Amino acid sequence: MSDSFVSCPFCGLLCDDLQVDQRDGRARVASAGCARAARLFDVPAAGQALVAGKPVDTLAAIRAASALLKRSRRPLLSGLACDVTGHRAALALAERLGGVVDHMNGVAQFRNWQVFQDGGWMTTTLSEVRNRADLIVLAGVDVSRFPRFFERCLPPQSQQPSQFGDLQRRYIVLGDKPSPTAEQPHDAAFAISMPNRRLGDFFLALRARLAGRRLDHAAIEGVDPVQIEALLETLRAARYGVLVWNAAELDFPNADLTIQAMVDLVKDLNQSTRWSGLPLGGSDGDTSAAQVCTWQTGYPLRMAFEAGGPRYEPKLFATAALLAAGEVDALVWISAFDPARTPPVTDPAHCPSIVLGRADMVFAQPPEVFIPVAVPGVQHGGFLHRMDAVVALPLHAPAPAELLSVAQALAAIQQEIPHAAA
Amino acid sequence: MLRLNNGRVYDPAHGVDGELRDLYIEHGHIVATPRPDATIDSEIDLHGSVVMAGAIDLHTHIGGGKMNIARALLPEDHRRDPAPARHLGAGGEMHAGCGHAAPSTWTTGYRYAEMGYTACFEPAMLPANARHAHLEMGDTPMVDKGAYAMLGSDDFFLRLLSSGADQRLINDYVGWTLDSSQAMAIKVVNPGGISAFKFNARNLELEAAHPYYGVTPRQVIKALARAVHDLGVAHPLHVHASNLGIPGNADTTLATMAAAEGLPIHLTHIQFHSYGTEGERKFSSEAERIADAINRMTNVSADVGQILFGQTVTASGDNMAQHRNRGHASPDKWVVMDIECDAGCGVVPFKYKDKNFVNALQWAIGLELFLRVTDPWRIFLTTDHPNGAPFTSYPHLIRLLMDRSFRNSKLDEINAEAAAHSQLRGMQREYSLYEIAIMTRAAPARSLGLSDRGHLGAGAAADIVVYRDDADREAMFAKPEYVFKDGELIVRDGQVVKVVNGAVHAVKPEYDKGIEKPLKDYFDRYMTVKMEHIKLSDDELCSCGASKLIPHRCKGRSA
């Protein structure tokens, strides 16, 4: 049945070359795609709304959600795994309620935002990488989280100028997972194994050497100084180098300083040749969530709508911190892409939760309200940003369903609030 | 029918210069004086207040990826200007946001309307980023929007040009780009230079060959100016010239004007391109030479890109220039991006200081340009928001142009050496209300081909602004008494009273769709997106948020 290509919303690459069939109301990836796409495109066409774990019709669930939110003084709208239209609706509801907003990937996002807001950076986009990158540094990255990264962004064919010779890509693999996997290149120029938490020191050492300073050997413990020098030469010799990291995988205290060292190295290298950073991410609609919140409020999430206007607290307004401190009294958890991304467990007496999730979401502890929603890009169309935030792609609906979209469900809740029993 | 009685009307499109007139509004439009027995449903006595069409900003960075980078980069600036949500009863809801240098989309729309602007054009939309830019503009209320698509450093175009492709093929590609990105015009930024930066060039002179493609910025300008002209797009090629900000760049600017070879060309933020190298500091004003050239060459128009003192942020497609300027970042942080074989961007926060020689002279150069260019139909009032200053400083700028003693009092405050270098103090000219109405209404509407905007004749859309006459022109232009958008009262005494959405303008050129064959092949071979998915359909455009699409047919001129 498929005669056109659809975009896959299930990771930040947003591959848009999939062909997807429909069978008995369920989508099936017919060509292109990856294992993750195959699993997540397949979603039931109908779902069961729940209140206190008991089946109800959707309208009753919406009314229950409205009543909960009417009583709330400070709700948290988190998860935010949906499309742009859903993000717009979530922000509108948060504004109406005086709520706080964060994304389920907020911890990783804000490792990057902190660095970005402290010093800025130089970055690039996927098609630039594909056509120009001759040296790729994978810094603590397990690329299998973005299954088609090599196929889509680093295939042999590029429009790299032939007068400079064919584009011979070289790879440097650093960190916890230095051994090239099946998808990764086997011809890594360098593969240096080190714990990811030591990458920061390693990049600082490279910066120091680049600036002509002598190195204290302790700074590069376990790495042969000769290898450092050779590596530095390779970095300098790149025509268009790309340093790739994934903030989600730099999961240790003060990891933002590691990212800082990387982006500063990229800036330094640009004094004589061209380098760019490529922060991987963008899964679960996190790029769109940050983009919409930025254009509407000025802040890339972790902001609250208060009487004096938007308030931004990138550390205090983290989902886990707010829940742990008891600073919010209701949780709206939006998770329309991956049924495994269930909400953090809250104490229903102090912070009841309302979940807008995929129809096939399964709970260890059912939330106070569950509203099954359509999956953007499978069951309804829309817009979604790729990890580089430049390209927003159309989402299609290869298997349209009767389920409400996130935006529709949130709008219905918002409409009911004035009528809800307090 | 609504009657606005007794206003002092400035409508340069019809040569009306401050005459007392009544205006009649019906179904969102201005209508001719009706028969005496017509029913007037309501009327407002304007008591001789100043009446103009809604203002049009033809160069303001209101939406798109680089503005979102600028917003995200500057939480400290937003914190000083939070904008709470407001309930207007029947007038709807005003969303919360933030203001100052890189305002949120909602706040941008509200504040433009509160100054009497009813249309804004984003001048630097990357085709790869078009869907995002239209989503942002869809959340920019009150004003009508439009965007110029950036070309000239994209690999597809440079490949065409370097392979000696026929101009007709280039025209088709330019037409396809306008169509697929839903743009209103074509802009070129540092022609070829954004691409050259990706090949490690740090500068690209007008006559210099691109390090790989071999073509020169001059060739890029010539081909694009021709394409825009042949396609019949109303707005001329919109050019951000080479060598932005570099002392001595006035020569480049003059050569860029000549590169259009007589075809219409618009030079944007020309203040940043009017610098000489005289004096001890090797930085001087070339405003006189640039203004003389504009006065002489009737195919040339320009907007100024005035700087005003204080904190702002510069956001530009010119990644090469922005990387060069990174050392001036204040606060000390900056972002440079290479984008999608399409273009690039650079965001550098800036604080212009009146006691700094260079900044003070930049300020004077902008004002000299305004005052030396004699034809207000060809010079437009802009600060290149937010690059020279946030758009909210327009009323201050208008006062500088209209009030010589005020201007000279400000001249006394700036760096004394810069003031001494400038010829500003000797300049007598004060802009009239009629000239302000030309440069902020009639002229931009004409330049963009908006036949029913920027004037107050019968048939015009009822975008109307009423100002209380006030000798303090800054106070006057900051707070209009009334603003009507398509006949609806949206602002009263400088405050939004009704929220409206605003439409989006886009040109609909005619071109050979056969260009999609090589394009599809190119995208399949080299890009990480399908060609079909770069295209933004009319339906998609409307679901981005604008109230409606206003299409503008183009009458092609055969190549």
Interface residues (C-beta under 8 A of the other chain):
Chain A: S4 F5 S7 D16 D17 V84 R88 A92 E95 W113 F116 Q117 D118 G119 G120 W121 M122 T123 T124 T125 L126 S127 E128 R130 N131 R132 R152 C153 Q157 S158 Q159 P161 Q163 F164 R239 Y240 N270 T273 R274 S276 A290 Q291 V292 T294 W295 Q296 T297 G298 Y299 P300 F305 E306 A307 G308 G309 P310 R311 Y312 F383 H385 D388 A389 V390 V391 A392 L393 P394
Chain B: G63 G65 M67 N68 R71 A72 L73 L74 P75 H78 R79 P82 A83 P84 A85 H95 A96 G97 C98 A102 P103 S104 T105 W106 L126 A128 N129 R131 H132 L135 E136 D139 D155 R159 F197 K198 F199 N200 Y212 H323 A329 D332 K333 W334 V335 V336 M337 D338 I339 E340 C341 D342 V347 R525 Y526 M527 T528 V529 K530 E532 H533 E540 C544
